[in-house]
């Protein structure tokens, strides 16, 4: 009899993540096998039992499991209703071979914050765009995994928090429309990606990806009030398309771009130019009320 299952798998355009895999298995049991990548696993319903390096392990729904590459493991349901899991396959840029031994010894991590961050990253990867958010969340996840496995191998901050935060803000402002990846920002500013995210969030009370999104929404708002059609505004403000703009516009301003213009907003004369950078006299941080990357 065929096992009951529901699966989805895709390869996201986020450096460091080789594959995303979501599955609900009721009866399926994995035989012993290996992966070339790190297997970062959370279980949403039920539980999984597995063998790793000749030791029996288990993953209840409140833990995170990190299975190292090239180490055989299996997996099967530990409850009658099976299990529902979400998996990220991470390449060796996130955790190198030094962490394989510690992961074999302690693959299951009881860390609610880490589990929350992994779930948030899955949510981002299931949508479209927001690469900077995905990269930011991945950087924090990878650093926390390193802290669990071998604290002595974590990367120390490369620069004082305030200075690097201001430098990152200037870089984000200068590349508002075309965007900048977290890895590129780290190279340009000579700082570790996770340190960039933490320093920026601490300095300005908002995560880098939220800052960029809110700046783009603010630019879109001004373009709309200047009379530019919503379909043109999306790409002019740095969004992928109109639906991408609408999703973030509504989340931040509480209404859609079209309704925002129709709701009696007074249209000012079209400006000669709407700059992409931070406008003179404008606040250096985005509107408050947005949750930061934790």
C-alpha positions as CSV (number, residue, x, y, z in Angstrom):
1,X,0.0,0.0,0.0
2,X,1.4,3.4,-1.0
3,X,2.2,5.7,1.9
4,X,0.2,8.9,2.3
5,X,2.2,12.0,1.8
6,X,2.1,15.6,0.8
7,X,5.3,17.3,-0.4
8,X,6.7,20.4,-1.9
9,X,10.3,21.2,-2.9
10,X,12.0,24.1,-4.6
11,X,15.4,25.7,-5.0
12,X,15.3,29.4,-3.8
13,X,17.5,32.1,-5.2
14,X,19.2,32.7,-1.9
15,X,22.9,31.9,-1.5
16,X,23.5,29.3,1.1
17,X,20.2,27.5,0.7
18,X,20.3,24.6,-1.7
19,X,16.8,23.5,-1.4
20,X,13.6,24.0,0.6
21,X,11.5,20.9,1.4
22,X,8.0,20.7,3.0
23,X,6.4,17.4,3.7
24,X,3.6,15.6,5.5
25,X,4.3,11.9,5.9
26,X,1.9,9.5,7.7
27,X,3.5,6.1,6.9
28,X,6.7,6.7,4.9
29,X,10.0,5.7,6.5
30,X,13.3,6.9,5.1
31,X,16.0,4.3,4.8
32,X,19.6,5.1,5.8
33,X,20.9,7.8,3.4
34,X,23.2,10.8,3.2
35,X,23.1,14.3,1.9
36,X,25.9,16.6,0.6
37,X,24.3,19.5,2.4
38,X,23.3,20.3,6.0
39,X,19.8,19.2,6.8
40,X,18.1,21.8,9.1
41,X,14.8,20.4,10.2
42,X,11.8,21.5,12.2
43,X,8.7,19.5,12.8
44,X,5.3,21.3,12.9
45,X,3.1,18.3,13.8
46,X,3.8,14.9,15.2
47,X,7.4,13.7,15.8
48,X,10.2,12.0,13.9
49,X,12.6,9.3,15.2
50,X,15.9,8.8,13.4
51,X,19.2,7.1,13.8
52,X,22.4,9.2,13.4
53,X,25.9,7.7,13.8
54,X,24.4,4.6,15.4
55,X,22.4,6.6,18.0
56,X,18.7,6.9,18.1
57,X,17.3,10.4,18.1
58,X,14.0,12.2,18.0
59,X,12.6,15.5,17.0
60,X,9.5,16.7,18.9
61,X,7.8,19.8,17.6
62,X,9.6,22.3,19.8
63,X,13.1,21.4,18.8
64,X,15.4,22.1,15.9
65,X,17.4,19.2,14.3
66,X,20.7,19.8,12.4
67,X,21.9,16.7,10.5
68,X,25.4,17.1,9.1
69,X,26.4,16.3,5.5
70,X,27.8,12.8,4.6
71,X,26.6,11.3,7.9
72,X,24.1,8.5,7.3
73,X,20.7,8.8,8.9
74,X,17.1,7.5,8.5
75,X,13.7,8.8,9.6
76,X,10.3,7.5,10.4
77,X,7.1,8.7,12.1
78,X,7.1,8.5,15.9
79,X,3.3,9.1,16.2
80,X,0.3,7.4,14.6
81,X,-0.7,10.5,12.6
82,X,2.8,10.8,11.1
83,X,4.6,14.1,11.0
84,X,4.7,17.4,9.1
85,X,8.1,18.9,8.6
86,X,10.0,21.8,7.0
87,X,13.6,21.4,5.9
88,X,16.3,23.7,4.7
89,X,19.3,22.2,3.0
90,X,22.2,24.5,3.7
91,X,25.5,24.4,1.8
92,X,29.0,24.5,3.4
93,X,29.2,28.3,3.2
94,X,26.9,28.4,6.2
95,X,28.6,25.8,8.3
96,X,31.9,24.3,7.3
97,X,33.4,20.9,8.1
98,X,34.6,22.0,11.5
99,X,31.0,21.8,12.8
100,X,30.2,18.2,11.5
101,X,31.6,16.5,14.7
102,X,29.7,18.7,17.1
103,X,26.5,18.3,15.1
104,X,26.8,14.5,15.2
105,X,27.2,14.7,19.0
106,X,24.3,17.1,19.6
107,X,21.9,17.3,16.5
108,X,18.8,18.3,18.4
109,X,18.6,21.8,19.8
110,X,16.0,23.1,22.2
111,X,16.1,26.7,21.2
112,X,12.7,28.5,20.8
113,X,14.3,31.6,19.2
114,X,16.2,29.6,16.7
115,X,13.1,27.7,15.8
116,X,11.2,30.9,15.4
117,X,13.8,32.3,13.1
118,X,13.8,29.2,10.9
119,X,10.0,29.3,10.6
120,X,10.2,33.0,9.6
121,X,12.8,32.2,7.0
122,X,10.5,29.4,5.6
123,X,7.7,32.0,5.3
124,X,9.9,34.4,3.3
125,X,11.2,31.6,1.0
126,X,7.7,30.5,0.3
127,X,6.9,34.0,-1.1
128,X,8.4,36.0,-3.9
129,X,11.3,38.4,-3.6
130,X,12.6,39.8,-0.4
131,X,16.1,38.3,-0.9
132,X,17.6,40.8,1.6
133,X,15.2,39.6,4.3
134,X,15.9,36.0,3.5
135,X,19.7,36.6,3.6
136,X,19.4,38.5,6.9
137,X,17.4,35.8,8.6
138,X,19.7,33.1,7.2
139,X,22.8,35.0,8.6
140,X,21.3,35.1,12.1
141,X,20.3,31.4,11.9
142,X,23.7,30.3,10.8
143,X,25.4,32.3,13.5
144,X,23.2,30.9,16.2
145,X,23.9,27.4,15.0
146,X,27.6,28.1,15.3
147,X,27.1,29.4,18.8
148,X,25.3,26.1,19.7
149,X,27.9,23.8,18.1
150,X,31.2,25.5,18.9
151,X,31.1,28.9,20.6
152,X,34.8,29.4,20.1
153,X,34.4,29.4,16.3
154,X,31.8,32.2,16.1
155,X,32.9,35.3,14.2
156,X,33.7,38.4,16.2
157,X,32.3,41.7,15.1
158,X,34.5,43.4,12.6
159,X,33.7,47.0,13.4
160,X,31.9,49.1,16.1
161,X,28.1,48.7,15.9
162,X,27.2,52.4,15.4
163,X,29.7,53.1,12.7
164,X,28.9,49.9,10.7
165,X,25.2,50.6,11.1
166,X,25.5,54.1,9.6
167,X,27.7,52.8,6.8
168,X,25.1,50.1,6.0
169,X,22.3,52.6,6.0
170,X,24.2,54.8,3.6
171,X,24.8,51.8,1.3
172,X,21.1,50.8,1.4
173,X,20.1,54.4,0.6
174,X,22.5,54.6,-2.3
175,X,21.3,51.3,-3.7
176,X,17.6,51.6,-2.9
177,X,16.3,50.8,-6.3
178,X,18.7,48.1,-7.5
179,X,19.3,46.7,-4.1
180,X,22.3,45.1,-2.5
181,X,22.8,41.5,-1.2
182,X,23.8,41.0,2.4
183,X,27.0,39.2,1.3
184,X,27.9,42.1,-1.0
185,X,27.3,44.6,1.8
186,X,29.5,42.5,4.2
187,X,32.3,42.6,1.7
188,X,32.0,46.3,1.1
189,X,31.8,47.2,4.7
190,X,34.3,44.5,6.0
191,X,31.9,43.1,8.5
192,X,30.3,39.7,9.1
193,X,26.7,39.5,7.7
194,X,25.1,38.6,11.0
195,X,27.0,41.5,12.7
196,X,25.6,43.9,10.0
197,X,22.0,42.8,10.7
198,X,22.4,43.0,14.5
199,X,24.2,46.4,14.5
200,X,21.7,48.0,12.1
201,X,18.7,46.6,14.1
202,X,20.2,47.8,17.4
203,X,21.0,51.3,16.0
204,X,17.8,52.1,14.2
205,X,15.2,49.8,15.7
206,X,14.4,48.2,12.4
207,X,16.0,45.4,10.4
208,X,17.8,46.2,7.1
209,X,15.3,44.5,4.9
210,X,12.4,46.3,6.6
211,X,14.2,49.6,6.2
212,X,14.6,49.1,2.5
213,X,11.0,48.0,2.0
214,X,9.6,51.0,4.0
215,X,11.8,53.4,2.0
216,X,10.6,51.9,-1.2
217,X,7.0,52.1,-0.1
218,X,7.5,55.8,0.9
219,X,9.0,56.4,-2.6
220,X,6.0,54.6,-4.2
221,X,3.6,56.8,-2.2
222,X,5.2,60.0,-3.4
223,X,5.2,58.7,-7.0
224,X,1.5,57.8,-6.8
225,X,0.6,61.2,-5.4
226,X,2.6,62.8,-8.3
227,X,0.2,61.0,-10.7
228,X,2.2,58.0,-11.8
229,X,0.1,54.9,-12.5
230,X,0.5,52.1,-9.9
231,X,1.8,49.6,-12.5
232,X,4.7,52.0,-13.4
233,X,5.3,52.9,-9.8
234,X,6.1,49.3,-8.7
235,X,9.2,49.0,-10.8
236,X,10.2,52.7,-10.4
237,X,10.2,52.2,-6.6
238,X,12.3,49.0,-6.7
239,X,9.6,46.3,-6.5
240,X,9.3,43.3,-8.7
241,X,5.8,44.0,-9.9
242,X,2.5,45.6,-8.9
243,X,1.5,42.7,-6.6
244,X,4.8,42.9,-4.8
245,X,4.3,46.6,-4.2
246,X,0.6,46.1,-3.2
247,X,1.5,43.5,-0.6
248,X,4.0,45.7,1.2
249,X,2.1,48.9,0.6
250,X,-1.0,47.5,2.3
251,X,1.0,46.0,5.2
252,X,2.7,49.3,6.0
253,X,0.0,51.8,5.1
254,X,-3.1,49.8,5.6
255,X,-4.5,50.2,2.1
256,X,-3.7,49.4,-1.5
257,X,-1.9,51.8,-3.8
258,X,-5.0,52.4,-5.9
259,X,-7.2,53.1,-2.9
260,X,-4.6,55.3,-1.4
261,X,-4.8,57.7,-4.3
262,X,-8.6,57.5,-4.6
263,X,-9.3,58.2,-0.9
264,X,-9.2,61.9,-1.4
265,X,-5.5,62.5,-1.2
266,X,-4.6,65.8,-2.7
267,X,-2.2,65.5,-5.6
268,X,0.7,67.9,-5.5
269,X,2.2,69.1,-8.8
270,X,4.5,66.5,-10.3
271,X,8.1,67.1,-9.1
272,X,10.8,67.5,-11.6
273,X,12.6,64.5,-10.0
274,X,11.9,62.1,-7.1
275,X,15.3,61.1,-5.8
276,X,16.0,57.5,-4.9
277,X,18.1,58.4,-1.9
278,X,17.0,59.8,1.5
279,X,15.2,63.1,0.8
280,X,16.5,66.2,2.5
281,X,15.1,66.7,5.9
282,X,13.6,63.2,6.0
283,X,14.0,60.8,9.0
284,X,17.0,58.6,8.7
285,X,14.9,55.6,9.8
286,X,11.7,54.0,8.5
287,X,8.3,54.3,10.2
288,X,8.0,52.7,13.6
289,X,5.7,49.8,14.4
290,X,7.5,47.2,12.3
291,X,8.8,44.1,14.0
292,X,12.6,43.7,13.8
293,X,14.5,40.6,12.9
294,X,14.9,38.7,16.2
